[in-house]
Amino acid sequence: MSTLIEPHTAVESLVSESAPHLKTTFTLEEIHQLLPHRYPFAMVDRIIDFVPEKMAVGIKNVTFNEPQFQGHFPGRPIMPGVLIVEAMAQVGGVVLTQMADVQGGLFMFAGIDGVRFRRPVVPGDQLVMTVELLSVKGRRFGKMRGRAEVDGQLACSGDLMFALVD
């Protein structure tokens, strides 16, 4: 006689046994404890997947009530590309703030490379951003690769550089 185990229950028990402290999601409140950004510049609503020192997947629910849509553009609101890049950087910031030997510092943009915009992001969209850590030098400088999608379609991608400011 075999015992039926729900797939998600089996995975949860394996994860809890092998790494009981491993956190893979973050709420808005937890993100606010990690990042200094606040309204109107907080661009991440939730982290839905997280692998320490490797990557994070975050979401931003784009709403018409955001201040940039008053002027970008009246009658046809489109999320500014620089804010999509900033949202990806904030997801990357969650990865950086969770690195054990760099906690307590402030990370800032040091540059962007190869950023491309593929489709507009408009109110009502859910922006899903995947950011992977590519390299870190001296725990002060590094590079990440970001990808932002809406409904599975690529909206923006590119490399983000950062620097730790004391």
NUKOLMAR-26933 format. One record per residue (C-alpha): residue in three letters; x negated, y, z negated. Coordinates in Angstrom, 1 decimal, decimal comma, always signed. Last residue first. Example, Ala and Ser with C-alpha at 12.3 -4.5 7.8 and 13.67 -1.06 7.14 Angstrom:
rec type SER; xx -13,7; yy -1,1; zz -7,1
rec type ALA; xx -12,3; yy -4,5; zz -7,8
***
This chain:
rec type ASP; xx -29,6; yy +53,6; zz -3,1
rec type VAL; xx -28,6; yy +53,5; zz +0,6
rec type LEU; xx -28,5; yy +50,1; zz +2,2
rec type ALA; xx -28,6; yy +50,3; zz +6,0
rec type PHE; xx -26,2; yy +49,0; zz +8,6
rec type MET; xx -26,2; yy +48,0; zz +12,3
rec type LEU; xx -23,0; yy +47,0; zz +14,1
rec type ASP; xx -22,9; yy +44,9; zz +17,2
rec type GLY; xx -19,9; yy +45,0; zz +19,6
rec type SER; xx -16,4; yy +43,9; zz +20,3
rec type CYS; xx -13,0; yy +45,5; zz +20,8
rec type ALA; xx -9,4; yy +44,6; zz +21,8
rec type LEU; xx -9,9; yy +40,9; zz +22,6
rec type GLN; xx -6,5; yy +39,2; zz +23,0
rec type GLY; xx -5,4; yy +36,6; zz +20,4
rec type ASP; xx -2,3; yy +38,6; zz +19,5
rec type VAL; xx -4,5; yy +41,6; zz +18,8
rec type GLU; xx -8,2; yy +41,0; zz +18,5
rec type ALA; xx -11,3; yy +42,7; zz +17,0
rec type ARG; xx -14,8; yy +41,2; zz +17,3
rec type GLY; xx -17,8; yy +42,3; zz +15,3
rec type ARG; xx -21,4; yy +41,2; zz +15,4
rec type MET; xx -23,6; yy +42,2; zz +12,4
rec type LYS; xx -27,1; yy +43,7; zz +12,0
rec type GLY; xx -29,2; yy +44,4; zz +9,0
rec type PHE; xx -31,2; yy +46,8; zz +7,0
rec type ARG; xx -32,0; yy +46,9; zz +3,2
rec type ARG; xx -32,2; yy +43,2; zz +2,2
rec type GLY; xx -35,7; yy +43,3; zz +3,5
rec type LYS; xx -34,4; yy +42,7; zz +7,0
rec type VAL; xx -30,9; yy +41,1; zz +7,3
rec type SER; xx -29,7; yy +39,3; zz +10,5
rec type LEU; xx -26,6; yy +38,2; zz +12,4
rec type LEU; xx -23,9; yy +38,6; zz +9,8
rec type GLU; xx -20,6; yy +37,8; zz +11,5
rec type VAL; xx -17,5; yy +40,0; zz +11,6
rec type THR; xx -14,1; yy +38,7; zz +12,7
rec type MET; xx -11,4; yy +41,4; zz +12,9
rec type VAL; xx -7,6; yy +40,7; zz +13,4
rec type LEU; xx -5,7; yy +43,9; zz +14,2
rec type GLN; xx -2,0; yy +43,5; zz +13,7
rec type ASP; xx -0,1; yy +45,6; zz +16,1
rec type GLY; xx +3,0; yy +47,6; zz +15,2
rec type PRO; xx +1,4; yy +50,9; zz +16,0
rec type VAL; xx -0,9; yy +50,6; zz +19,0
rec type VAL; xx -4,3; yy +49,0; zz +19,8
rec type PRO; xx -5,3; yy +49,5; zz +23,4
rec type ARG; xx -7,1; yy +46,8; zz +25,3
rec type ARG; xx -10,7; yy +45,9; zz +26,2
rec type PHE; xx -12,9; yy +48,4; zz +24,2
rec type ARG; xx -16,6; yy +47,7; zz +24,4
rec type VAL; xx -19,4; yy +48,2; zz +21,8
rec type GLY; xx -22,8; yy +47,2; zz +23,1
rec type ASP; xx -24,8; yy +48,6; zz +20,2
rec type ILE; xx -23,8; yy +50,5; zz +17,1
rec type GLY; xx -26,0; yy +52,3; zz +14,6
rec type ALA; xx -27,1; yy +52,9; zz +11,0
rec type PHE; xx -23,7; yy +52,7; zz +9,4
rec type MET; xx -23,8; yy +52,9; zz +5,7
rec type PHE; xx -24,0; yy +50,4; zz +2,8
rec type LEU; xx -23,9; yy +51,7; zz -0,7
rec type GLY; xx -25,7; yy +49,7; zz -3,4
rec type GLY; xx -24,4; yy +47,9; zz -6,4
rec type GLN; xx -24,8; yy +44,3; zz -5,2
rec type VAL; xx -27,8; yy +43,7; zz -3,0
rec type ASP; xx -29,2; yy +40,5; zz -4,5
rec type ALA; xx -26,0; yy +38,5; zz -4,7
rec type MET; xx -24,6; yy +39,2; zz -1,3
rec type GLN; xx -20,9; yy +39,9; zz -1,9
rec type THR; xx -21,1; yy +43,6; zz -1,1
rec type LEU; xx -22,5; yy +42,7; zz +2,4
rec type VAL; xx -19,7; yy +40,4; zz +3,4
rec type VAL; xx -17,1; yy +42,9; zz +2,3
rec type GLY; xx -18,9; yy +45,6; zz +4,2
rec type GLY; xx -18,6; yy +43,5; zz +7,3
rec type VAL; xx -14,8; yy +43,9; zz +7,1
rec type GLN; xx -15,4; yy +47,6; zz +6,6
rec type ALA; xx -17,6; yy +47,7; zz +9,7
rec type MET; xx -14,8; yy +46,1; zz +11,7
rec type ALA; xx -12,4; yy +48,8; zz +10,5
rec type GLU; xx -14,9; yy +51,5; zz +11,4
rec type VAL; xx -15,2; yy +50,0; zz +15,0
rec type ILE; xx -11,4; yy +50,1; zz +15,3
rec type LEU; xx -11,5; yy +53,7; zz +13,9
rec type VAL; xx -14,0; yy +54,7; zz +16,5
rec type GLY; xx -11,7; yy +53,3; zz +19,2
rec type PRO; xx -8,9; yy +55,6; zz +18,2
rec type MET; xx -5,6; yy +53,8; zz +17,6
rec type ILE; xx -3,2; yy +54,6; zz +20,4
rec type PRO; xx +0,1; yy +56,6; zz +20,0
rec type ARG; xx +1,8; yy +57,4; zz +23,2
rec type GLY; xx +4,3; yy +60,3; zz +22,7
rec type PRO; xx +1,6; yy +62,4; zz +21,0
rec type PHE; xx -1,7; yy +60,7; zz +21,4
rec type HIS; xx -3,9; yy +60,5; zz +19,3
rec type GLY; xx -2,6; yy +63,7; zz +17,6
rec type GLN; xx +0,0; yy +62,6; zz +15,1
rec type PHE; xx -1,3; yy +59,0; zz +15,5
rec type GLN; xx -4,4; yy +59,8; zz +13,5
rec type PRO; xx -2,3; yy +60,3; zz +10,3
rec type GLU; xx -1,1; yy +56,7; zz +9,9
rec type ASN; xx +2,7; yy +56,4; zz +9,7
rec type PHE; xx +2,9; yy +54,6; zz +13,0
rec type THR; xx +1,5; yy +51,5; zz +11,5
rec type VAL; xx -1,4; yy +49,2; zz +12,3
rec type ASN; xx -1,7; yy +46,2; zz +10,0
rec type LYS; xx -5,3; yy +45,7; zz +9,5
rec type ILE; xx -6,7; yy +42,1; zz +9,1
rec type GLY; xx -10,0; yy +40,7; zz +8,0
rec type VAL; xx -12,1; yy +37,7; zz +8,9
rec type ALA; xx -15,4; yy +37,4; zz +7,1
rec type MET; xx -18,9; yy +36,1; zz +8,0
rec type LYS; xx -22,2; yy +34,7; zz +6,9
rec type GLU; xx -23,5; yy +35,7; zz +3,4
rec type PRO; xx -20,6; yy +34,1; zz +1,7
rec type VAL; xx -18,0; yy +32,6; zz +4,1
rec type PHE; xx -14,7; yy +34,5; zz +4,1
rec type ASP; xx -11,3; yy +34,1; zz +5,6
rec type ILE; xx -8,1; yy +36,0; zz +5,3
rec type ILE; xx -9,6; yy +39,3; zz +4,1
rec type ARG; xx -6,7; yy +41,7; zz +3,6
rec type ASP; xx -5,5; yy +45,3; zz +4,4
rec type VAL; xx -8,7; yy +46,6; zz +5,9
rec type MET; xx -9,0; yy +50,2; zz +7,2
rec type ALA; xx -9,3; yy +52,3; zz +4,1
rec type PHE; xx -9,9; yy +55,8; zz +5,6
rec type PRO; xx -6,6; yy +57,5; zz +4,9
rec type TYR; xx -6,5; yy +56,4; zz +2,2
rec type ARG; xx -9,5; yy +55,0; zz +0,3
rec type HIS; xx -13,0; yy +53,7; zz +1,2
rec type PRO; xx -15,4; yy +52,8; zz -1,6
rec type LEU; xx -15,5; yy +49,1; zz -0,9
rec type LEU; xx -15,6; yy +46,2; zz -3,4
rec type GLN; xx -12,9; yy +47,0; zz -5,9
rec type HIS; xx -10,7; yy +48,3; zz -3,2
rec type ILE; xx -11,1; yy +45,0; zz -1,4
rec type GLU; xx -9,8; yy +43,2; zz -4,5
rec type GLU; xx -6,7; yy +45,4; zz -4,6
rec type LEU; xx -6,1; yy +44,7; zz -0,9
rec type THR; xx -6,3; yy +41,0; zz -1,5
rec type PHE; xx -9,4; yy +38,9; zz -0,8
rec type THR; xx -9,7; yy +35,4; zz +0,7
rec type THR; xx -12,3; yy +32,7; zz +0,7
rec type LYS; xx -13,6; yy +32,7; zz -2,9
rec type LEU; xx -15,9; yy +29,8; zz -3,8
rec type HIS; xx -16,0; yy +29,4; zz -7,6
rec type PRO; xx -14,8; yy +25,8; zz -7,7
rec type ALA; xx -17,3; yy +24,7; zz -5,0
rec type SER; xx -17,4; yy +20,9; zz -4,5
rec type GLU; xx -14,4; yy +19,9; zz -6,6
rec type SER; xx -12,2; yy +22,9; zz -5,6
rec type VAL; xx -13,1; yy +22,5; zz -2,0
rec type LEU; xx -12,4; yy +18,8; zz -2,0
rec type SER; xx -9,1; yy +19,3; zz -3,9
rec type GLU; xx -8,0; yy +22,0; zz -1,5
rec type VAL; xx -8,8; yy +19,8; zz +1,5
rec type ALA; xx -6,8; yy +16,9; zz +0,1
rec type THR; xx -3,8; yy +19,2; zz -0,7
rec type HIS; xx -3,9; yy +20,7; zz +2,7
rec type PRO; xx -3,7; yy +17,3; zz +4,4
rec type GLU; xx -0,7; yy +16,1; zz +2,2
rec type ILE; xx -1,7; yy +12,8; zz +0,6
rec type LEU; xx +0,2; yy +9,7; zz +1,4
rec type THR; xx -0,8; yy +6,7; zz -0,7
rec type SER; xx -1,4; yy +3,4; zz +1,0
rec type MET; xx +0,0; yy +0,0; zz +0,0
***
